[in-house]
Every structure is written in structure tokens, then in C-alpha cells.
């Protein structure tokens, strides 16, 4: 094997390792964003339900 072939193999291995690392980070960020979005939706639903429950209680006491 000549020098160019060895550097090509090292370059391919380095590219695979860097890509693996970057994809791992990307999936972590996407998972965090998805969790954040899910929490926001659930919190909004709970807020609307609580607001409706307390609004009904306030109307019946007046």
C-alpha cells in the first residue's frame, strides 16, 4: 500500500467517526425539541382544562 491509500483509509474512518458524532448530536437536539413541544402542548391542554374548571366554579358561586 502506498501513502495515498493509507491516508484515504484514515480519512474515511475519520469522516465516519465525525459523521457518527454529528448525527448523534442532531438526534439528541431533535429529541429535546420534540419533548419540549410535547410538554408545551400538554401544558396548554391542562391550562385550558383548569381554566374551564375554575371558570365554572366561579360562575356557580356568584
N, CA, C and O atoms as CSV, one atom per row, in Angstrom:
chain,resi,resn,atom,element,x,y,z
A,1,UNK,N,N,0.851,-1.199,0.000
A,1,UNK,CA,C,0.000,0.000,0.000
A,1,UNK,C,C,0.886,1.250,0.000
A,1,UNK,O,O,1.907,1.316,0.685
A,2,UNK,N,N,0.469,2.207,-0.771
A,2,UNK,CA,C,1.245,3.442,-0.784
A,2,UNK,C,C,0.664,4.448,0.202
A,2,UNK,O,O,-0.351,4.201,0.853
A,3,UNK,N,N,1.332,5.571,0.289
A,3,UNK,CA,C,0.945,6.588,1.274
A,3,UNK,C,C,-0.456,7.147,1.026
A,3,UNK,O,O,-1.201,7.375,1.978
A,4,UNK,N,N,-0.823,7.368,-0.226
A,4,UNK,CA,C,-2.133,7.916,-0.566
A,4,UNK,C,C,-3.270,7.005,-0.127
A,4,UNK,O,O,-4.304,7.482,0.341
A,5,UNK,N,N,-3.086,5.696,-0.274
A,5,UNK,CA,C,-4.113,4.733,0.126
A,5,UNK,C,C,-4.318,4.744,1.637
A,5,UNK,O,O,-5.451,4.691,2.117
A,6,UNK,N,N,-3.231,4.811,2.372
A,6,UNK,CA,C,-3.327,4.832,3.844
A,6,UNK,C,C,-4.065,6.087,4.295
A,6,UNK,O,O,-4.934,6.014,5.164
A,7,UNK,N,N,-3.727,7.251,3.707
A,7,UNK,CA,C,-4.404,8.499,4.095
A,7,UNK,C,C,-5.873,8.486,3.688
A,7,UNK,O,O,-6.716,9.076,4.364
A,8,UNK,N,N,-6.172,7.817,2.589
A,8,UNK,CA,C,-7.577,7.688,2.177
A,8,UNK,C,C,-8.357,6.869,3.195
A,8,UNK,O,O,-9.474,7.233,3.560
A,9,UNK,N,N,-7.786,5.781,3.648
A,9,UNK,CA,C,-8.439,4.929,4.651
A,9,UNK,C,C,-8.607,5.696,5.961
A,9,UNK,O,O,-9.671,5.636,6.578
A,10,UNK,N,N,-7.577,6.413,6.391
A,10,UNK,CA,C,-7.652,7.211,7.614
A,10,UNK,C,C,-8.714,8.301,7.455
A,10,UNK,O,O,-9.469,8.577,8.387
A,11,UNK,N,N,-8.770,8.918,6.275
A,11,UNK,CA,C,-9.776,9.952,6.025
A,11,UNK,C,C,-11.192,9.399,6.072
A,11,UNK,O,O,-12.088,10.043,6.618
A,12,UNK,N,N,-11.404,8.219,5.510
A,12,UNK,CA,C,-12.731,7.595,5.539
A,12,UNK,C,C,-13.133,7.268,6.970
A,12,UNK,O,O,-14.273,7.512,7.365
A,13,UNK,N,N,-12.214,6.722,7.745
A,13,UNK,CA,C,-12.514,6.391,9.145
A,13,UNK,C,C,-12.819,7.661,9.934
A,13,UNK,O,O,-13.764,7.688,10.723
A,14,UNK,N,N,-12.028,8.711,9.727
A,14,UNK,CA,C,-12.270,9.980,10.427
A,14,UNK,C,C,-13.622,10.567,10.022
A,14,UNK,O,O,-14.350,11.081,10.872
A,15,UNK,N,N,-13.965,10.497,8.739
A,15,UNK,CA,C,-15.250,11.018,8.270
A,15,UNK,C,C,-16.410,10.253,8.897
A,15,UNK,O,O,-17.414,10.853,9.281
A,16,UNK,N,N,-16.281,8.945,9.002
A,16,UNK,CA,C,-17.336,8.135,9.625
A,16,UNK,C,C,-17.489,8.491,11.097
A,16,UNK,O,O,-18.612,8.629,11.583
A,17,UNK,N,N,-16.381,8.643,11.813
A,17,UNK,CA,C,-16.455,8.982,13.235
A,17,UNK,C,C,-17.064,10.370,13.454
A,17,UNK,O,O,-17.884,10.559,14.353
A,18,UNK,N,N,-16.661,11.331,12.636
A,18,UNK,CA,C,-17.211,12.683,12.768
A,18,UNK,C,C,-18.697,12.689,12.422
A,18,UNK,O,O,-19.490,13.322,13.118
A,19,UNK,N,N,-19.080,11.991,11.352
A,19,UNK,CA,C,-20.488,11.915,10.972
A,19,UNK,C,C,-21.308,11.248,12.079
A,19,UNK,O,O,-22.415,11.696,12.380
A,20,UNK,N,N,-20.779,10.185,12.687
A,20,UNK,CA,C,-21.470,9.491,13.777
A,20,UNK,C,C,-21.722,10.457,14.930
A,20,UNK,O,O,-22.821,10.500,15.483
A,21,UNK,N,N,-20.713,11.223,15.285
A,21,UNK,CA,C,-20.805,12.198,16.370
A,21,UNK,C,C,-21.838,13.278,16.049
A,21,UNK,O,O,-22.660,13.625,16.898
A,22,UNK,N,N,-21.797,13.812,14.820
A,22,UNK,CA,C,-22.723,14.868,14.438
A,22,UNK,C,C,-24.166,14.381,14.364
A,22,UNK,O,O,-25.082,15.098,14.767
A,23,UNK,N,N,-24.376,13.174,13.857
A,23,UNK,CA,C,-25.725,12.608,13.794
A,23,UNK,C,C,-26.245,12.357,15.203
A,23,UNK,O,O,-27.426,12.573,15.476
A,24,UNK,N,N,-25.381,11.908,16.090
A,24,UNK,CA,C,-25.775,11.691,17.482
A,24,UNK,C,C,-26.240,12.997,18.123
A,24,UNK,O,O,-27.261,13.027,18.811
A,25,UNK,N,N,-25.494,14.070,17.898
A,25,UNK,CA,C,-25.873,15.389,18.425
A,25,UNK,C,C,-27.196,15.845,17.806
A,25,UNK,O,O,-28.070,16.350,18.510
A,26,UNK,N,N,-27.342,15.669,16.498
A,26,UNK,CA,C,-28.558,16.077,15.811
A,26,UNK,C,C,-29.777,15.359,16.377
A,26,UNK,O,O,-30.803,15.989,16.633
A,27,UNK,N,N,-29.676,14.050,16.573
A,27,UNK,CA,C,-30.805,13.300,17.127
A,27,UNK,C,C,-31.100,13.702,18.566
A,27,UNK,O,O,-32.260,13.714,18.976
A,28,UNK,N,N,-30.073,14.029,19.335
A,28,UNK,CA,C,-30.289,14.496,20.702
A,28,UNK,C,C,-31.040,15.819,20.709
A,28,UNK,O,O,-31.962,16.011,21.501
A,29,UNK,N,N,-30.649,16.726,19.831
A,29,UNK,CA,C,-31.314,18.023,19.744
A,29,UNK,C,C,-32.763,17.845,19.276
A,29,UNK,O,O,-33.672,18.473,19.819
A,30,UNK,N,N,-32.975,16.996,18.274
A,30,UNK,CA,C,-34.336,16.751,17.787
A,30,UNK,C,C,-35.205,16.117,18.867
A,30,UNK,O,O,-36.378,16.467,19.001
A,31,UNK,N,N,-34.644,15.191,19.638
A,31,UNK,CA,C,-35.404,14.575,20.722
A,31,UNK,C,C,-35.769,15.618,21.769
A,31,UNK,O,O,-36.887,15.612,22.284
A,32,UNK,N,N,-34.832,16.520,22.092
A,32,UNK,CA,C,-35.109,17.574,23.067
A,32,UNK,C,C,-36.201,18.506,22.567
A,32,UNK,O,O,-37.100,18.872,23.325
A,33,UNK,N,N,-36.130,18.894,21.293
A,33,UNK,CA,C,-37.139,19.782,20.722
A,33,UNK,C,C,-38.509,19.104,20.718
A,33,UNK,O,O,-39.520,19.736,21.022
A,34,UNK,N,N,-38.537,17.819,20.372
A,34,UNK,CA,C,-39.804,17.080,20.368
A,34,UNK,C,C,-40.389,17.002,21.773
A,34,UNK,O,O,-41.590,17.199,21.955
A,35,UNK,N,N,-39.550,16.716,22.770
A,35,UNK,CA,C,-40.018,16.674,24.164
A,35,UNK,C,C,-40.541,18.039,24.601
A,35,UNK,O,O,-41.578,18.134,25.258
A,36,UNK,N,N,-39.823,19.081,24.235
A,36,UNK,CA,C,-40.233,20.440,24.588
A,36,UNK,C,C,-41.576,20.774,23.950
A,36,UNK,O,O,-42.438,21.369,24.596
A,37,UNK,N,N,-41.757,20.401,22.703
A,37,UNK,CA,C,-43.019,20.634,22.016
A,37,UNK,C,C,-44.151,19.839,22.656
A,37,UNK,O,O,-45.252,20.362,22.830
A,38,UNK,N,N,-43.894,18.582,23.008
A,38,UNK,CA,C,-44.913,17.750,23.654
A,38,UNK,C,C,-45.305,18.336,25.008
A,38,UNK,O,O,-46.488,18.372,25.346
A,39,UNK,N,N,-44.332,18.793,25.781
A,39,UNK,CA,C,-44.615,19.396,27.087
A,39,UNK,C,C,-45.437,20.668,26.912
A,39,UNK,O,O,-46.361,20.915,27.687
A,40,UNK,N,N,-45.117,21.471,25.913
A,40,UNK,CA,C,-45.861,22.706,25.672
A,40,UNK,C,C,-47.314,22.403,25.305
A,40,UNK,O,O,-48.224,23.080,25.783
A,41,UNK,N,N,-47.538,21.405,24.472
A,41,UNK,CA,C,-48.901,21.045,24.074
A,41,UNK,C,C,-49.689,20.529,25.273
A,41,UNK,O,O,-50.830,20.937,25.488
A,42,UNK,N,N,-49.090,19.635,26.052
A,42,UNK,CA,C,-49.773,19.086,27.229
A,42,UNK,C,C,-50.047,20.188,28.245
A,42,UNK,O,O,-51.127,20.224,28.835
A,43,UNK,N,N,-49.099,21.080,28.458
A,43,UNK,CA,C,-49.300,22.181,29.399
A,43,UNK,C,C,-50.427,23.094,28.932
A,43,UNK,O,O,-51.214,23.569,29.751
A,44,UNK,N,N,-50.514,23.341,27.649
A,44,UNK,CA,C,-51.593,24.171,27.122
A,44,UNK,C,C,-52.949,23.502,27.333
A,44,UNK,O,O,-53.915,24.160,27.720
A,45,UNK,N,N,-53.023,22.205,27.081
A,45,UNK,CA,C,-54.278,21.470,27.291
A,45,UNK,C,C,-54.674,21.502,28.766
A,45,UNK,O,O,-55.835,21.750,29.092
A,46,UNK,N,N,-53.718,21.254,29.655
A,46,UNK,CA,C,-54.003,21.277,31.093
A,46,UNK,C,C,-54.431,22.678,31.523
A,46,UNK,O,O,-55.354,22.822,32.324
A,47,UNK,N,N,-53.775,23.702,31.005
A,47,UNK,CA,C,-54.134,25.073,31.348
A,47,UNK,C,C,-55.564,25.384,30.931
A,47,UNK,O,O,-56.321,25.976,31.701
A,48,UNK,N,N,-55.942,24.991,29.717
A,48,UNK,CA,C,-57.301,25.247,29.231
A,48,UNK,C,C,-58.322,24.500,30.081
A,48,UNK,O,O,-59.369,25.052,30.420
A,49,UNK,N,N,-58.027,23.256,30.426
A,49,UNK,CA,C,-58.947,22.476,31.263
A,49,UNK,C,C,-59.097,23.113,32.640
A,49,UNK,O,O,-60.215,23.258,33.135
A,50,UNK,N,N,-57.990,23.492,33.258
A,50,UNK,CA,C,-58.058,24.125,34.579
A,50,UNK,C,C,-58.813,25.454,34.516
A,50,UNK,O,O,-59.584,25.775,35.420
A,51,UNK,N,N,-58.595,26.212,33.464
A,51,UNK,CA,C,-59.291,27.488,33.322
A,51,UNK,C,C,-60.794,27.272,33.200
A,51,UNK,O,O,-61.582,28.016,33.783
A,52,UNK,N,N,-61.194,26.243,32.434
A,52,UNK,CA,C,-62.619,25.948,32.290
A,52,UNK,C,C,-63.217,25.489,33.623
A,52,UNK,O,O,-64.332,25.878,33.970
A,53,UNK,N,N,-62.481,24.666,34.366
A,53,UNK,CA,C,-62.982,24.168,35.658
A,53,UNK,C,C,-63.155,25.322,36.634
A,53,UNK,O,O,-64.185,25.417,37.300
A,54,UNK,N,N,-62.165,26.196,36.727
A,54,UNK,CA,C,-62.273,27.308,37.678
A,54,UNK,C,C,-63.284,28.356,37.212
A,54,UNK,O,O,-63.890,29.027,38.047
A,55,UNK,N,N,-63.477,28.510,35.931
A,55,UNK,CA,C,-64.473,29.461,35.432
A,55,UNK,C,C,-65.880,28.969,35.774
A,55,UNK,O,O,-66.747,29.774,36.115
A,56,UNK,N,N,-66.113,27.672,35.688
A,56,UNK,CA,C,-67.416,27.122,36.043
A,56,UNK,C,C,-67.688,27.276,37.534
A,56,UNK,O,O,-68.803,27.604,37.942
A,57,UNK,N,N,-66.666,27.037,38.337
A,57,UNK,CA,C,-66.846,27.197,39.799
A,57,UNK,C,C,-67.138,28.644,40.138
A,57,UNK,O,O,-67.970,28.911,41.005
A,58,UNK,N,N,-66.489,29.571,39.490
A,58,UNK,CA,C,-66.715,30.985,39.753
A,58,UNK,C,C,-68.107,31.412,39.332
A,58,UNK,O,O,-68.702,32.263,39.993
A,59,UNK,N,N,-68.649,30.857,38.259
A,59,UNK,CA,C,-69.995,31.215,37.806
A,59,UNK,C,C,-71.073,30.673,38.730
A,59,UNK,O,O,-72.088,31.334,38.951
A,60,UNK,N,N,-70.866,29.482,39.270
A,60,UNK,CA,C,-71.916,28.872,40.121
A,60,UNK,C,C,-71.993,29.526,41.480
A,60,UNK,O,O,-73.056,29.503,42.100
A,61,UNK,N,N,-70.919,30.104,41.971
A,61,UNK,CA,C,-70.926,30.729,43.307
A,61,UNK,C,C,-71.512,32.134,43.263
A,61,UNK,O,O,-71.984,32.613,44.294
A,62,UNK,N,N,-71.508,32.804,42.147
A,62,UNK,CA,C,-71.976,34.206,42.048
A,62,UNK,C,C,-73.474,34.287,42.092
A,62,UNK,O,O,-74.036,35.380,42.021
